Amino acid sequence: MDYYRSGCFPGGREVPGNMMLIALMSELITPAGTPPYRLLLAQGHMQAGMMPAPGMHACELLVHLVIGSVLARVGAEEARLIADTSLRIPAATGYQFSTRDTTGMTAVVILPLQENTSGLHENSCEARVRADGIAITGKPAVMARSSLDILRSLTPLTSEGCRLATVEMTRGSGNRNAIFAALLPQYAADPMALRAFIWACNAHPAAPWWLNRQRAQDTLVKTIEKLLTH
Protein backbone atom coordinates (compact mmCIF):
# COMPACT_ATOMS: atom_id res chain seq x y z
CA MET A 1 0.00 0.00 0.00
CA ASP A 2 1.41 3.38 -1.05
CA TYR A 3 0.97 5.72 1.94
CA TYR A 4 3.24 8.24 3.63
CA ARG A 5 3.37 10.54 6.61
CA SER A 6 5.18 13.86 6.58
CA GLY A 7 8.69 13.35 7.92
CA CYS A 8 8.79 9.76 6.58
CA PHE A 9 9.73 10.44 2.98
CA PRO A 10 11.01 7.84 0.52
CA GLY A 11 14.28 8.76 -1.16
CA GLY A 12 14.52 10.52 -4.50
CA ARG A 13 11.48 12.78 -4.12
CA GLU A 14 11.68 16.56 -4.10
CA VAL A 15 9.44 17.63 -1.24
CA PRO A 16 8.64 21.39 -1.21
CA GLY A 17 8.38 22.70 2.33
CA ASN A 18 8.86 19.13 3.59
CA MET A 19 5.22 18.41 2.62
CA MET A 20 4.68 15.01 1.05
CA LEU A 21 1.17 15.96 -0.13
CA ILE A 22 2.60 18.44 -2.66
CA ALA A 23 5.09 15.89 -3.96
CA LEU A 24 2.37 13.25 -4.40
CA MET A 25 0.07 15.72 -6.16
CA SER A 26 2.89 16.39 -8.63
CA GLU A 27 3.12 12.67 -9.44
CA LEU A 28 -0.56 11.98 -10.18
CA ILE A 29 -1.26 10.69 -13.68
CA THR A 30 -4.44 10.24 -15.75
CA PRO A 31 -5.88 6.84 -16.73
CA ALA A 32 -3.89 7.18 -19.98
CA GLY A 33 -0.69 7.38 -17.94
CA THR A 34 -0.06 11.04 -18.82
CA PRO A 35 0.22 14.09 -16.53
CA PRO A 36 -3.20 15.60 -15.74
CA TYR A 37 -4.44 18.86 -17.24
CA ARG A 38 -6.08 19.75 -13.93
CA LEU A 39 -6.50 18.38 -10.42
CA LEU A 40 -9.85 18.05 -8.69
CA LEU A 41 -9.80 18.67 -4.93
CA ALA A 42 -12.50 18.37 -2.30
CA GLN A 43 -12.72 18.00 1.46
CA GLY A 44 -14.80 15.14 2.79
CA HIS A 45 -15.87 13.63 6.09
CA MET A 46 -16.54 10.07 7.15
CA GLN A 47 -18.51 9.52 10.32
CA ALA A 48 -17.57 7.01 12.99
CA GLY A 49 -18.94 3.49 12.78
CA MET A 50 -19.05 3.23 8.98
CA MET A 51 -17.87 0.48 6.64
CA PRO A 52 -19.25 1.13 3.14
CA ALA A 53 -18.92 -1.29 0.24
CA PRO A 54 -15.57 -1.39 -1.61
CA GLY A 55 -15.03 1.15 -4.39
CA MET A 56 -12.89 1.58 -7.48
CA HIS A 57 -11.92 4.50 -9.76
CA ALA A 58 -10.66 4.46 -13.33
CA CYS A 59 -7.96 6.99 -12.40
CA GLU A 60 -5.60 7.40 -9.45
CA LEU A 61 -7.02 8.68 -6.18
CA LEU A 62 -5.07 10.60 -3.54
CA VAL A 63 -6.55 10.82 -0.04
CA HIS A 64 -4.88 12.94 2.66
CA LEU A 65 -6.17 12.64 6.24
CA VAL A 66 -6.55 16.00 7.98
CA ILE A 67 -7.94 14.77 11.30
CA GLY A 68 -9.08 11.45 12.73
CA SER A 69 -8.14 7.94 11.60
CA VAL A 70 -9.42 5.21 9.30
CA LEU A 71 -8.72 1.59 8.41
CA ALA A 72 -7.89 1.55 4.70
CA ARG A 73 -7.79 -1.52 2.47
CA VAL A 74 -6.24 -1.24 -1.02
CA GLY A 75 -6.17 -4.46 -3.00
CA ALA A 76 -5.08 -7.19 -0.58
CA GLU A 77 -3.28 -4.81 1.81
CA GLU A 78 -4.66 -2.83 4.71
CA ALA A 79 -3.34 -0.32 7.23
CA ARG A 80 -4.71 1.99 9.92
CA LEU A 81 -4.05 5.57 8.82
CA ILE A 82 -3.89 8.62 11.07
CA ALA A 83 -3.85 12.38 10.51
CA ASP A 84 -1.15 13.81 8.22
CA THR A 85 -1.05 10.62 6.14
CA SER A 86 -1.32 10.61 2.35
CA LEU A 87 -2.72 7.47 0.70
CA ARG A 88 -2.26 6.95 -3.05
CA ILE A 89 -4.74 4.48 -4.57
CA PRO A 90 -3.72 3.12 -8.01
CA ALA A 91 -6.10 3.32 -10.96
CA ALA A 92 -8.65 0.50 -11.32
CA THR A 93 -7.76 -0.90 -7.89
CA GLY A 94 -10.36 -1.89 -5.33
CA TYR A 95 -10.30 -0.04 -2.01
CA GLN A 96 -12.39 0.27 1.13
CA PHE A 97 -12.45 2.58 4.16
CA SER A 98 -13.72 1.69 7.61
CA THR A 99 -14.31 3.86 10.69
CA ARG A 100 -16.04 1.16 12.73
CA ASP A 101 -13.30 1.34 15.37
CA THR A 102 -12.42 5.05 15.07
CA THR A 103 -14.04 8.42 15.76
CA GLY A 104 -14.25 9.17 12.04
CA MET A 105 -12.05 11.26 9.77
CA THR A 106 -11.82 14.40 7.67
CA ALA A 107 -9.76 14.13 4.50
CA VAL A 108 -8.86 15.90 1.28
CA VAL A 109 -9.58 13.84 -1.85
CA ILE A 110 -7.63 14.62 -5.05
CA LEU A 111 -8.20 13.27 -8.57
CA PRO A 112 -6.28 13.94 -11.82
CA LEU A 113 -8.39 15.21 -14.75
CA GLN A 114 -7.69 14.81 -18.44
CA GLU A 115 -7.70 17.85 -20.73
CA ASN A 116 -11.07 17.06 -22.24
CA THR A 117 -12.71 17.21 -18.78
CA SER A 118 -11.74 20.85 -18.13
CA GLY A 119 -15.33 22.01 -18.70
CA LEU A 120 -16.96 19.65 -16.19
CA HIS A 121 -20.14 20.85 -14.55
CA GLU A 122 -19.96 21.37 -10.78
CA ASN A 123 -22.34 18.47 -10.08
CA SER A 124 -20.25 16.18 -12.27
CA CYS A 125 -17.13 17.31 -10.38
CA GLU A 126 -18.64 16.29 -7.07
CA ALA A 127 -19.65 12.90 -8.45
CA ARG A 128 -16.14 12.28 -9.79
CA VAL A 129 -14.33 13.26 -6.58
CA ARG A 130 -16.58 11.30 -4.22
CA ALA A 131 -14.77 8.42 -2.57
CA ASP A 132 -17.04 5.66 -1.31
CA GLY A 133 -18.18 6.43 2.21
CA ILE A 134 -16.67 9.95 2.25
CA ALA A 135 -19.31 12.69 2.21
CA ILE A 136 -18.02 15.77 0.37
CA THR A 137 -18.26 18.94 2.45
CA GLY A 138 -18.07 22.27 0.65
CA LYS A 139 -17.55 22.89 -3.04
CA PRO A 140 -14.97 20.85 -5.00
CA ALA A 141 -12.22 22.92 -6.62
CA VAL A 142 -10.50 22.38 -9.96
CA MET A 143 -6.84 23.45 -9.95
CA ALA A 144 -4.66 23.85 -13.02
CA ARG A 145 -1.64 21.56 -12.90
CA SER A 146 0.57 24.60 -13.56
CA SER A 147 -0.48 25.92 -10.13
CA LEU A 148 1.71 23.22 -8.58
CA ASP A 149 4.59 25.63 -9.26
CA ILE A 150 2.99 28.00 -6.75
CA LEU A 151 2.76 25.26 -4.13
CA ARG A 152 6.40 24.35 -4.67
CA SER A 153 7.42 27.76 -3.28
CA LEU A 154 6.34 26.65 0.21
CA THR A 155 9.41 26.80 2.46
CA PRO A 156 10.39 24.41 5.29
CA LEU A 157 9.84 25.46 8.89
CA THR A 158 12.76 26.48 11.08
CA SER A 159 13.49 25.77 14.75
CA GLU A 160 13.99 29.46 15.57
CA GLY A 161 12.51 30.24 18.97
CA CYS A 162 12.02 26.58 19.91
CA ARG A 163 12.71 25.53 23.50
CA LEU A 164 12.32 21.83 22.72
CA ALA A 165 13.26 21.75 19.04
CA THR A 166 12.35 18.14 18.23
CA VAL A 167 8.95 18.29 19.91
CA GLU A 168 8.01 21.75 18.63
CA MET A 169 9.24 21.11 15.08
CA THR A 170 7.20 17.89 14.90
CA ARG A 171 4.05 19.46 16.32
CA GLY A 172 4.44 22.71 14.37
CA SER A 173 4.98 20.88 11.09
CA GLY A 174 2.03 18.59 11.75
CA ASN A 175 -0.25 21.55 12.47
CA ARG A 176 0.89 23.42 9.37
CA ASN A 177 0.34 20.34 7.23
CA ALA A 178 -3.20 19.92 8.60
CA ILE A 179 -4.03 23.59 8.05
CA PHE A 180 -2.55 23.50 4.56
CA ALA A 181 -4.60 20.46 3.56
CA ALA A 182 -7.79 21.82 5.13
CA LEU A 183 -7.55 25.20 3.38
CA LEU A 184 -6.12 24.12 0.03
CA PRO A 185 -9.47 23.24 -1.64
CA GLN A 186 -10.74 26.71 -0.68
CA TYR A 187 -8.01 28.54 -2.63
CA ALA A 188 -6.84 26.00 -5.22
CA ALA A 189 -8.99 27.18 -8.16
CA ASP A 190 -7.70 30.77 -8.12
CA PRO A 191 -3.94 31.25 -8.77
CA MET A 192 -4.01 34.69 -7.10
CA ALA A 193 -5.65 33.27 -3.97
CA LEU A 194 -3.22 30.36 -4.04
CA ARG A 195 -0.25 32.76 -4.11
CA ALA A 196 -1.73 34.68 -1.17
CA PHE A 197 -2.17 31.38 0.69
CA ILE A 198 1.45 30.31 0.19
CA TRP A 199 2.74 33.82 0.98
CA ALA A 200 0.77 33.81 4.25
CA CYS A 201 2.24 30.40 5.17
CA ASN A 202 5.80 31.45 4.33
CA ALA A 203 5.42 34.63 6.38
CA HIS A 204 5.60 32.44 9.49
CA PRO A 205 8.68 30.21 9.07
CA ALA A 206 9.26 29.44 12.77
CA ALA A 207 7.68 26.24 14.10
CA PRO A 208 6.47 27.77 17.42
CA TRP A 209 4.05 30.05 15.54
CA TRP A 210 2.12 26.97 14.39
CA LEU A 211 1.78 25.30 17.80
CA ASN A 212 -1.71 26.75 18.37
CA ARG A 213 -3.44 25.27 15.36
CA GLN A 214 -6.76 27.11 15.55
CA ARG A 215 -5.12 30.49 16.14
CA ALA A 216 -2.72 29.91 13.26
CA GLN A 217 -5.51 28.88 10.88
CA ASP A 218 -7.72 31.85 11.81
CA THR A 219 -4.80 34.24 11.37
CA LEU A 220 -3.94 32.78 7.95
CA VAL A 221 -7.52 33.15 6.71
CA LYS A 222 -7.67 36.78 7.85
CA THR A 223 -4.29 37.54 6.26
CA ILE A 224 -5.34 35.99 2.95
CA GLU A 225 -8.58 37.99 2.97
CA LYS A 226 -6.61 41.22 3.48
CA LEU A 227 -4.17 40.35 0.69
CA LEU A 228 -6.98 39.66 -1.76
CA THR A 229 -8.90 42.84 -0.96
CA HIS A 230 -5.99 45.28 -1.38
C-alpha positions as CSV (number, residue, x, y, z in Angstrom):
1,M,0.0,0.0,0.0
2,D,1.4,3.4,-1.1
3,Y,1.0,5.7,1.9
4,Y,3.2,8.2,3.6
5,R,3.4,10.5,6.6
6,S,5.2,13.9,6.6
7,G,8.7,13.3,7.9
8,C,8.8,9.8,6.6
9,F,9.7,10.4,3.0
10,P,11.0,7.8,0.5
11,G,14.3,8.8,-1.2
12,G,14.5,10.5,-4.5
13,R,11.5,12.8,-4.1
14,E,11.7,16.6,-4.1
15,V,9.4,17.6,-1.2
16,P,8.6,21.4,-1.2
17,G,8.4,22.7,2.3
18,N,8.9,19.1,3.6
19,M,5.2,18.4,2.6
20,M,4.7,15.0,1.1
21,L,1.2,16.0,-0.1
22,I,2.6,18.4,-2.7
23,A,5.1,15.9,-4.0
24,L,2.4,13.3,-4.4
25,M,0.1,15.7,-6.2
26,S,2.9,16.4,-8.6
27,E,3.1,12.7,-9.4
28,L,-0.6,12.0,-10.2
29,I,-1.3,10.7,-13.7
30,T,-4.4,10.2,-15.8
31,P,-5.9,6.8,-16.7
32,A,-3.9,7.2,-20.0
33,G,-0.7,7.4,-17.9
34,T,-0.1,11.0,-18.8
35,P,0.2,14.1,-16.5
36,P,-3.2,15.6,-15.7
37,Y,-4.4,18.9,-17.2
38,R,-6.1,19.8,-13.9
39,L,-6.5,18.4,-10.4
40,L,-9.8,18.0,-8.7
41,L,-9.8,18.7,-4.9
42,A,-12.5,18.4,-2.3
43,Q,-12.7,18.0,1.5
44,G,-14.8,15.1,2.8
45,H,-15.9,13.6,6.1
46,M,-16.5,10.1,7.1
47,Q,-18.5,9.5,10.3
48,A,-17.6,7.0,13.0
49,G,-18.9,3.5,12.8
50,M,-19.1,3.2,9.0
51,M,-17.9,0.5,6.6
52,P,-19.3,1.1,3.1
53,A,-18.9,-1.3,0.2
54,P,-15.6,-1.4,-1.6
55,G,-15.0,1.1,-4.4
56,M,-12.9,1.6,-7.5
57,H,-11.9,4.5,-9.8
58,A,-10.7,4.5,-13.3
59,C,-8.0,7.0,-12.4
60,E,-5.6,7.4,-9.4
61,L,-7.0,8.7,-6.2
62,L,-5.1,10.6,-3.5
63,V,-6.5,10.8,0.0
64,H,-4.9,12.9,2.7
65,L,-6.2,12.6,6.2
66,V,-6.6,16.0,8.0
67,I,-7.9,14.8,11.3
68,G,-9.1,11.4,12.7
69,S,-8.1,7.9,11.6
70,V,-9.4,5.2,9.3
71,L,-8.7,1.6,8.4
72,A,-7.9,1.5,4.7
73,R,-7.8,-1.5,2.5
74,V,-6.2,-1.2,-1.0
75,G,-6.2,-4.5,-3.0
76,A,-5.1,-7.2,-0.6
77,E,-3.3,-4.8,1.8
78,E,-4.7,-2.8,4.7
79,A,-3.3,-0.3,7.2
80,R,-4.7,2.0,9.9
81,L,-4.0,5.6,8.8
82,I,-3.9,8.6,11.1
83,A,-3.9,12.4,10.5
84,D,-1.1,13.8,8.2
85,T,-1.0,10.6,6.1
86,S,-1.3,10.6,2.3
87,L,-2.7,7.5,0.7
88,R,-2.3,7.0,-3.0
89,I,-4.7,4.5,-4.6
90,P,-3.7,3.1,-8.0
91,A,-6.1,3.3,-11.0
92,A,-8.6,0.5,-11.3
93,T,-7.8,-0.9,-7.9
94,G,-10.4,-1.9,-5.3
95,Y,-10.3,0.0,-2.0
96,Q,-12.4,0.3,1.1
97,F,-12.4,2.6,4.2
98,S,-13.7,1.7,7.6
99,T,-14.3,3.9,10.7
100,R,-16.0,1.2,12.7
101,D,-13.3,1.3,15.4
102,T,-12.4,5.1,15.1
103,T,-14.0,8.4,15.8
104,G,-14.2,9.2,12.0
105,M,-12.1,11.3,9.8
106,T,-11.8,14.4,7.7
107,A,-9.8,14.1,4.5
108,V,-8.9,15.9,1.3
109,V,-9.6,13.8,-1.8
110,I,-7.6,14.6,-5.1
111,L,-8.2,13.3,-8.6
112,P,-6.3,13.9,-11.8
113,L,-8.4,15.2,-14.7
114,Q,-7.7,14.8,-18.4
115,E,-7.7,17.9,-20.7
116,N,-11.1,17.1,-22.2
117,T,-12.7,17.2,-18.8
118,S,-11.7,20.8,-18.1
119,G,-15.3,22.0,-18.7
120,L,-17.0,19.6,-16.2
121,H,-20.1,20.8,-14.5
122,E,-20.0,21.4,-10.8
123,N,-22.3,18.5,-10.1
124,S,-20.2,16.2,-12.3
125,C,-17.1,17.3,-10.4
126,E,-18.6,16.3,-7.1
127,A,-19.7,12.9,-8.5
128,R,-16.1,12.3,-9.8
129,V,-14.3,13.3,-6.6
130,R,-16.6,11.3,-4.2
131,A,-14.8,8.4,-2.6
132,D,-17.0,5.7,-1.3
133,G,-18.2,6.4,2.2
134,I,-16.7,9.9,2.3
135,A,-19.3,12.7,2.2
136,I,-18.0,15.8,0.4
137,T,-18.3,18.9,2.4
138,G,-18.1,22.3,0.7
139,K,-17.5,22.9,-3.0
140,P,-15.0,20.8,-5.0
141,A,-12.2,22.9,-6.6
142,V,-10.5,22.4,-10.0
143,M,-6.8,23.5,-9.9
144,A,-4.7,23.9,-13.0
145,R,-1.6,21.6,-12.9
146,S,0.6,24.6,-13.6
147,S,-0.5,25.9,-10.1
148,L,1.7,23.2,-8.6
149,D,4.6,25.6,-9.3
150,I,3.0,28.0,-6.8
151,L,2.8,25.3,-4.1
152,R,6.4,24.4,-4.7
153,S,7.4,27.8,-3.3
154,L,6.3,26.6,0.2
155,T,9.4,26.8,2.5
156,P,10.4,24.4,5.3
157,L,9.8,25.5,8.9
158,T,12.8,26.5,11.1
159,S,13.5,25.8,14.8
160,E,14.0,29.5,15.6
161,G,12.5,30.2,19.0
162,C,12.0,26.6,19.9
163,R,12.7,25.5,23.5
164,L,12.3,21.8,22.7
165,A,13.3,21.7,19.0
166,T,12.4,18.1,18.2
167,V,8.9,18.3,19.9
168,E,8.0,21.8,18.6
169,M,9.2,21.1,15.1
170,T,7.2,17.9,14.9
171,R,4.1,19.5,16.3
172,G,4.4,22.7,14.4
173,S,5.0,20.9,11.1
174,G,2.0,18.6,11.8
175,N,-0.2,21.5,12.5
176,R,0.9,23.4,9.4
177,N,0.3,20.3,7.2
178,A,-3.2,19.9,8.6
179,I,-4.0,23.6,8.1
180,F,-2.5,23.5,4.6
181,A,-4.6,20.5,3.6
182,A,-7.8,21.8,5.1
183,L,-7.6,25.2,3.4
184,L,-6.1,24.1,0.0
185,P,-9.5,23.2,-1.6
186,Q,-10.7,26.7,-0.7
187,Y,-8.0,28.5,-2.6
188,A,-6.8,26.0,-5.2
189,A,-9.0,27.2,-8.2
190,D,-7.7,30.8,-8.1
191,P,-3.9,31.3,-8.8
192,M,-4.0,34.7,-7.1
193,A,-5.7,33.3,-4.0
194,L,-3.2,30.4,-4.0
195,R,-0.3,32.8,-4.1
196,A,-1.7,34.7,-1.2
197,F,-2.2,31.4,0.7
198,I,1.5,30.3,0.2
199,W,2.7,33.8,1.0
200,A,0.8,33.8,4.3
201,C,2.2,30.4,5.2
202,N,5.8,31.5,4.3
203,A,5.4,34.6,6.4
204,H,5.6,32.4,9.5
205,P,8.7,30.2,9.1
206,A,9.3,29.4,12.8
207,A,7.7,26.2,14.1
208,P,6.5,27.8,17.4
209,W,4.1,30.1,15.5
210,W,2.1,27.0,14.4
211,L,1.8,25.3,17.8
212,N,-1.7,26.8,18.4
213,R,-3.4,25.3,15.4
214,Q,-6.8,27.1,15.5
215,R,-5.1,30.5,16.1
216,A,-2.7,29.9,13.3
217,Q,-5.5,28.9,10.9
218,D,-7.7,31.8,11.8
219,T,-4.8,34.2,11.4
220,L,-3.9,32.8,8.0
221,V,-7.5,33.1,6.7
222,K,-7.7,36.8,7.8
223,T,-4.3,37.5,6.3
224,I,-5.3,36.0,3.0
225,E,-8.6,38.0,3.0
226,K,-6.6,41.2,3.5
227,L,-4.2,40.4,0.7
228,L,-7.0,39.7,-1.8
229,T,-8.9,42.8,-1.0
230,H,-6.0,45.3,-1.4
